[in-house]
Structure formats: structure tokens, C-alpha cells
Amino acid sequence: MNEFLFQYNNKEFTANDLHDAFKEAGIGTGDKLFIHSDLRSFGRVNPNISQEEYLGAFVEVLTDLVGENGVVIMPTFSYSFGRGEIYDPQNTPSTVGSLTEYFRKLPNVVRTIDPILSVAIWGDNKGSYVNVGTDCFGEGSIFQKIYNEDFKIMFLGETFDMTYLHFVEQSFKVPYRYIKKFTGQIKAEYELKEYTFDYYARDLDQDPRCDLEKIASSMSGVLRSVRLGFSQIRVVSAKDAYSTIFRMLEKDKFALLTEESKKELIKH
């Protein structure tokens, strides 16, 4: 596609600019990526291209960069069991952005059966990632696999929305979250099967809130950031992220929280 994708400050940005920015952020052949995305902040989208062309450009550049030996995973969270809904891996839409919904529908992309925090997977040996357990943040979960294989966690856009940090919190056993069981039905081929999944939930009586930008700042030594248009791309390795967050918690078990949340929890 030769058309520009978006415009900012009188500059037009193309797929080539995406390619160069991703490479500068350290993305290359054989990489394994877990991608959070908010594409609204890069600039004014070219009104002459379709949404599919816009979203497709990001996916095509990323998959070309990592190549056939690479892996791209995107969250397609549906929170189905928490809403009392049947989860259908083939048809239940993602609730976490247009790029993730576009990605999950692509050929050669598979999706996990997690009815709360499903992900969509493209790339080498994807079958080894699609088989997850029934503990959303525990052993066998996609987040455990991301840690074990030291994926690069990538943030497209301004929002530093790191679901992975709850995997670290569960590992540390923070006092403001607890294992909550959700039971419901999952559509498997032509029948419904009942499952129970464990989810590391916030204690709503305490209502703890994480300070995501504070967490991002704490990773300044290991988090690579590249400007693109009005926004940015940030990348950190899963093991570097884990080590940084775990060290924060060792110093202060409430370290990930906003000051307001922290004060309320300490008070109680």
C-alpha cells in the first residue's frame, strides 16, 4: 500500500515509517511479541484508506519483521465468564481494541480458550501457546509462557496497559488481590462444555488501582521508547519487566498502586 497511514504536524507517515520505528525499538527476525495497542494517538488517520488497510499495515509490518520463525500475540480479552456469557473462541469478539479484533479474525491466527483473558496467536509453533491452563495468571497461562520464553512486550500508543503485571502480582501474592473462581460454558466445536477458571481479582472493597505510568517510569533502564507521530512505541522484555516489578514489590508490597490507593490500604 503506497498511501500514507496517518498525519501529524504536517508529516505523512507510511508503512515504511512503521517499519523503521519498530526496528529502532529493537524488533527483528525471530522475535516473540506480546502487543498492547491503542492506535488512536499516532495522528490523524488518512480518510482515503479503510480501517482494514490501516490496521492491516501494522500487522503486516510486524509479521514481516519477526518473520516465519517469530511469534505475534495480541490480547483478545472478552471477560465472558465475569459477564455471565458463553465464550465462543471462534466468534466472541475482543473487547480490547480494533487492532486485536482485526488480528483475531485473520487466517492462520489461533485463539486460546481462556474465557476471561484470551489471546490470539500468529507465528511459529503457535499450538504450543494456544494450550493454556485454567488459571489466568498461573502455571500454564499465556503469561507464564511469555515469561518462560522472554517475549518482548510491546505497547503501541500512549497507554501503558500491562496486564502481565498481574502475573507478577500473583507470583508475589500481593495482599490486595485474591483468587476468584468463575464458572461458565465454552463452545468447543459443536457442543458446550463447563469450565471453572481462576482469576486474580482486585479486592473491590479495597478497590486498589495501579499507577501504570509510575510502573513504566520504574522500567526506564530496560524499557525502550521510540516516538512515532504524536505517540510512541515502547518495548520491554518479559523477564526484565518481571524483575523490575518484583523488586518494587519486595521493597513495598503496595509499590504498584496509586498514592491514593496505597493510603487507603495502609489505613485499613
Steps between C-alpha positions, in 0.01 A plus 500: 500500500653833392250724678608668823345363819473803723611859519646705781657846503478524118690173454349193338597164650507184289554130558871566444497736797338227712770258388780741590347583840448134590858419402627791708299359792700179464255278310662253263506154346388218727362725773203394711265790568210560736331820383276747679358763266319831491539634147289813546788715621750482210337767286209576269421188302499538121130532411565338160590159640274246667527390861611156374783658301610706799496212747639257243805719446602465867453123494680454169802704606528316832463150354746582221754622754486195727477262205386140481695402812348780706180516704244779538244481781228755570248508786142429395355522849124446522437462876215267397466299822500815710206622292314174522546437127589189299849528353542396139868520395402523134244777528510684833642844415800656666419789733848655499527699180447491127848366417450194721159426348643534149794277590296216653298463178804456276582168333768300680419667832384280788339596831523361851196366685545729801148647542633805682844585361522329161776588256542457124821348368681510165832343414738217560383206713182686597344178628737501795358835614133432439485227766456690825383383841204620702694749715504831312829614655636172632697199381423421138344840434599707199679738736711217641594404143585861419729509803660161433590593143584863578263660251535866415198684639410782265278803552367680193367840600490705818331248731732288714239234575710206618278202587819297555565688824213301660697183427782650705258606773361146523851358515581742783158447668412868550251558784245697297412225248360152545415193292138515387340205322279554197289217359328504163469335162742496208401402150727220382431405139127414507436467872513700820732393780507631855828637636618676814781755466703669772546875465720718720241766577520837671345517843216738414446593864850646494481601129879514438611686186838455335703803398598382153715795404691472829568137411613605152735760652649236729600306188689790345821298490347205314205654314586621151290787367477636144287794395262451207278786391321646801554180701760236576598134490637342817660158534624304802602136538270286715780398736626856543143612573453217751826577681425872519146454630598226746778718645253785544268268694783367715572856614133588547211257451281796394760647263295452182201696626402863471579707808128531576446123485811439705387736776158334517649151525754599765220668697311172514 
